[in-house]
Amino acid sequence: MDPFEFRRRNVIGDGDIGATGQIFQGDVLAPMLDRMVDKYPVERRSGRLPDGRLYGRATTVGTWFIFVGPSAATVNLNADGSATLVTAGVEIGSGTMMQSLPQIVAANLGIHPDAVIVKTADTDAAGRDLGVGGGRTTVSIGAASEAACVEVREKLLTVAARLLQTNAAALVLTNGRVEVDGKPGSGMTLKAVIAEAELTTGPIAGSGAFTAPGTTAMPGCATGHFIDAIDIPVFAVHDCEVAVDEISGRCEILSYRVVQDVGRALNRRAIHGQIQGGVVQGIGYALTEEVTIGPDGAVDQTGLESYRVPLVAMSCPSTSSFTRGHPPSARWAPRGQGRCRS
């Protein structure tokens, strides 16, 4: 049987039970495998290239998880029409604090992401947060930020409705203004509404929180991990072609393709970067970063002379295709991307 078809018949799908006892929802991986072979048909899996090098191609599947947990956020409207988001999150390179959270707040308040200021505070000032993680921060803090925006919108539209002598339900927030829905130019700027609020009811601010109950492991399944079971699985299909010189042992990566379950793509360029980073890490694991244990139980590799991290010259650009698989835990429903390394 073709290795690809074997994988397709055996991937987890709707109703299957994982190692921790979680029951998976939706058929996600099989359609992702189909997309990979449709976009990049397989002509052969192995053989020799015209220059004599050995050729191989493999398609693999992988999964990671997002653990959610509690998060809190506060959004304050400023006199100039901008918004300040205060959370306990910090930027760790995934772009959550610099890109995703400003986009979420801006979309809810009808302003440009550049008009959203993100402030990091400790949990005494910003509210409880389980902790920053590459896969959970956008999901959890993003949902808490949106909940805070709901309160802000309600206060803002209440003041605007009084000024415009209309029903708050007929108003929309767009381009830094409050407008009557379907009638551009009929409203006023956010600055004007905020100024009125500060004169009559006080500054406009809102707080929000989010959590998810998590998934409980079944008795007798794998236990003892940081969390009982996978909250939100993230799936990936990776396809790689390599050429190996039998004499020198040099391995060249000819192509690398990824089909990734990303949920809702808030920033496609950032997601491509996260996936590329995961690919480079995977290349390092496979080709250069060997870790062996000696008879004394100690790691044999003592430094970068014997443990080589992947260099730019060893890598190659990956081609990514996005899918939206697992049922969402929050409206925006993004996924962590940098950890599926096949």
C-alpha positions in Angstrom: 0.0 0.0 0.0 1.2 3.5 -0.8 2.5 5.2 2.4 0.3 8.2 1.8 -2.8 6.1 1.5 -1.9 4.2 4.6 -1.6 7.4 6.6 -4.9 8.7 5.2 -6.8 5.5 6.3 -5.4 5.7 9.8 -5.4 9.3 10.8 -7.6 10.3 13.7 -11.0 11.7 12.9 -14.4 12.6 14.3 -15.2 10.5 17.4 -11.7 8.9 17.7 -10.1 8.7 21.1 -6.6 10.2 21.7 -3.9 9.0 24.0 -5.2 11.1 26.9 -8.7 9.9 26.4 -9.9 13.0 24.6 -12.6 12.4 21.9 -11.6 14.4 18.8 -14.2 16.4 17.0 -14.4 16.8 13.3 -12.6 15.1 10.4 -9.6 17.4 10.1 -6.5 15.5 9.1 -7.8 13.4 6.2 -8.9 16.5 4.2 -5.6 18.1 5.0 -3.8 15.1 3.5 -6.0 15.3 0.4 -5.2 19.0 0.0 -1.5 18.2 0.2 -1.6 15.5 -2.6 -4.0 17.7 -4.7 -1.6 20.6 -4.6 1.6 18.6 -4.8 1.0 15.3 -6.7 3.4 12.5 -5.8 5.3 11.2 -8.8 7.7 9.0 -6.8 8.8 8.4 -3.3 12.4 7.3 -3.8 15.0 6.7 -6.4 18.0 8.4 -7.9 18.3 11.9 -9.5 20.0 12.4 -12.8 23.2 13.6 -10.9 23.4 10.2 -9.1 22.2 11.4 -5.7 19.6 9.4 -3.7 16.2 10.9 -3.7 13.4 10.6 -1.1 10.1 12.2 -0.4 7.9 11.7 2.7 4.6 13.0 3.9 4.0 13.1 7.6 1.3 14.2 10.0 1.6 15.9 13.4 -0.3 17.5 16.2 0.2 19.9 19.1 -2.3 21.4 21.5 -3.4 24.7 23.0 -4.1 24.8 26.7 -6.4 27.7 27.5 -6.9 28.6 31.2 -8.0 31.9 32.7 -7.1 35.4 31.3 -8.3 38.9 32.0 -8.0 42.2 30.1 -9.0 45.9 30.5 -9.6 48.3 27.7 -9.6 52.1 28.3 -10.6 54.7 25.7 -8.4 57.7 25.5 -9.3 61.3 24.8 -7.7 61.2 21.3 -9.8 58.3 20.2 -7.2 55.6 20.8 -7.6 52.6 23.1 -5.3 51.2 25.7 -5.3 47.4 26.4 -3.9 46.3 29.7 -3.1 42.6 30.2 -0.6 40.4 32.0 0.6 39.0 28.7 4.1 39.7 27.4 5.5 39.5 23.8 7.6 36.3 23.3 8.1 36.6 19.6 4.8 35.2 18.3 3.3 38.6 17.6 0.4 38.3 20.0 1.0 41.5 21.9 2.3 43.5 18.9 -0.1 42.3 16.2 -3.0 40.0 17.1 -4.4 41.8 20.2 -4.3 45.2 18.6 -6.2 43.7 15.6 -8.9 42.2 17.8 -9.4 45.4 19.8 -9.4 47.5 16.7 -11.9 45.3 14.9 -14.3 45.6 17.9 -14.0 49.3 18.3 -13.9 50.4 14.7 -10.4 51.9 14.9 -7.0 51.3 13.2 -4.7 48.8 15.0 -2.1 51.5 15.2 -4.5 53.3 17.5 -4.4 50.5 20.1 -1.8 50.7 22.8 -0.9 47.5 24.6 0.4 47.8 28.1 1.8 44.9 30.1 1.2 44.8 33.8 1.6 42.2 36.5 -1.4 40.2 37.7 -1.9 42.6 40.7 -2.8 45.3 38.2 -3.9 43.5 35.1 -5.9 40.6 36.5 -5.3 36.9 36.7 -3.6 35.1 33.8 -2.5 31.4 33.7 0.7 32.4 31.9 2.1 33.3 28.5 2.5 30.4 26.1 3.2 30.3 22.4 -0.1 28.6 21.6 -2.6 30.0 24.2 -1.9 33.7 24.5 -3.8 34.9 21.4 -6.6 32.5 22.1 -7.2 33.3 25.7 -6.1 36.9 26.1 -7.7 37.7 22.8 -11.0 36.4 24.0 -10.7 38.4 27.3 -9.9 41.5 25.3 -12.9 41.1 23.1 -15.1 40.6 26.2 -13.7 43.9 27.6 -14.5 45.6 24.2 -18.1 44.5 24.6 -18.5 46.6 27.8 -16.6 49.5 26.1 -18.9 49.4 23.1 -22.0 49.4 25.2 -20.9 52.5 27.1 -19.7 54.3 24.0 -22.9 53.6 22.0 -25.1 54.6 24.9 -23.5 58.1 25.0 -23.5 58.4 21.2 -27.2 57.4 21.0 -28.1 60.2 23.3 -26.1 62.7 21.3 -27.4 61.5 17.9 -31.0 61.1 19.2 -31.3 57.5 17.9 -31.3 54.0 19.2 -27.9 52.5 20.2 -28.8 49.3 18.2 -28.8 51.5 15.0 -25.2 52.6 15.5 -21.9 51.1 14.2 -18.3 51.9 15.0 -16.1 52.4 11.9 -13.0 54.3 10.9 -12.8 56.1 14.3 -16.4 57.3 14.1 -19.8 56.4 15.4 -22.2 56.2 12.5 -25.9 55.4 11.9 -25.8 52.0 10.2 -26.0 52.4 6.4 -25.6 56.2 6.5 -21.9 57.2 6.3 -21.2 60.7 7.6 -24.3 60.8 9.7 -22.5 60.4 13.0 -19.5 61.9 14.9 -16.0 61.0 15.8 -15.0 58.8 18.7 -13.2 61.8 20.2 -16.4 63.8 20.4 -18.3 60.9 22.1 -15.4 60.3 24.5 -15.3 64.0 25.4 -19.1 63.9 26.1 -18.7 60.8 28.3 -15.9 62.3 30.4 -18.2 65.3 31.0 -21.3 63.4 32.0 -20.5 59.8 33.1 -16.8 59.5 33.3 -14.0 57.8 31.3 -15.0 54.8 29.2 -13.4 51.5 30.2 -14.3 47.9 30.2 -13.0 44.7 31.7 -13.3 41.2 30.4 -12.3 37.6 31.3 -12.1 34.3 29.5 -11.5 30.7 30.3 -12.4 27.2 28.9 -13.2 24.2 31.1 -10.5 22.1 29.5 -10.7 18.4 28.7 -10.6 15.7 31.3 -8.5 12.6 30.7 -10.2 9.2 30.8 -9.0 6.8 33.5 -6.4 4.4 32.2 -5.1 6.8 29.6 -1.9 8.7 29.5 -1.6 11.0 32.6 0.9 13.0 34.6 1.3 15.8 32.1 1.1 19.5 32.7 -2.6 19.3 31.7 -4.9 16.3 31.8 -5.7 16.2 28.1 -5.4 18.2 24.9 -7.7 21.3 25.0 -7.5 22.4 21.4 -5.6 20.1 19.0 -3.6 21.8 16.2 -2.9 19.6 13.2 -0.3 19.8 10.4 0.7 17.8 7.4 4.3 18.2 6.2 5.9 17.1 2.9 9.6 17.1 2.2 11.8 16.1 -0.7 15.6 15.5 -0.1 18.6 14.5 -2.0 21.6 12.7 -0.4 25.1 12.3 -1.7 26.2 8.8 -0.8 29.9 9.7 -0.8 29.9 12.9 1.3 26.7 12.3 3.2 25.5 15.8 2.3 21.8 16.2 2.5 20.0 18.8 0.5 16.4 19.8 1.1 14.8 20.2 -2.3 11.3 21.3 -1.2 9.3 21.6 2.0 5.5 22.1 2.0 3.1 22.5 4.9 -0.7 22.2 5.2 -1.6 23.7 8.6 -4.7 24.0 10.7 -4.5 27.7 11.7 -8.1 28.5 12.8 -8.9 32.0 11.8 -5.7 33.6 10.3 -5.4 37.0 12.0 -2.1 37.8 10.4 -1.1 35.6 7.5 2.4 36.9 7.2 3.1 36.2 10.9 1.7 32.7 10.6 3.9 31.9 7.7 6.9 33.1 9.8 5.8 30.9 12.7 5.5 27.8 10.4 8.8 28.5 8.8 10.4 28.7 12.3 8.9 25.3 13.2 10.2 23.8 9.9 13.8 25.0 10.7 13.6 23.5 14.2 12.5 20.3 12.7 15.4 20.3 10.2 17.7 20.8 13.1 16.2 17.9 15.1 16.5 15.6 12.0 19.9 16.5 10.6 22.2 18.3 13.1 21.1 18.4 16.7 21.9 14.8 17.9 21.6 14.2 21.6 23.0 10.9 22.9 23.3 9.6 26.4 26.6 8.0 27.6 27.0 5.0 29.9 27.3 7.3 32.8 23.8 8.7 32.1 25.2 12.1 31.0 24.6 13.9 27.7 27.6 13.3 25.4 27.3 16.6 23.6 29.0 19.3 25.6 28.8 22.4 23.3 28.1 23.7 19.8 31.1 21.8 18.4 29.2 18.6 18.8 25.7 19.9 18.9 25.1 22.0 15.8 22.1 24.3 15.6 20.6 24.7 12.0 22.0 27.5 10.0 20.3 29.6 7.3 22.3 27.8 4.6 20.8 24.5 5.8 17.2 25.6 5.6 14.9 26.2 2.7 11.8 28.3 2.3 8.6 26.4 3.1 5.4 26.7 1.2 2.3 26.9 3.5 -1.4 26.3 2.9 -3.9 27.2 5.7 -7.0 25.3 6.8 -9.5 25.9 9.5 -10.3 22.7 11.3 -11.1 22.1 15.0 -14.4 23.6 16.4 -13.5 27.0 18.0 -13.3 27.8 21.7 -13.7 31.5 21.1 -15.1 33.7 18.2 -11.7 34.6 16.8 -10.5 31.0 17.1 -6.8 31.3 16.1 -4.3 28.5 16.7 -0.7 28.3 17.8 1.4 27.6 14.8 5.1 27.3 15.6 5.2 23.9 17.4 4.2 21.4 14.8 7.5 20.1 13.6 7.5 17.0 11.4 
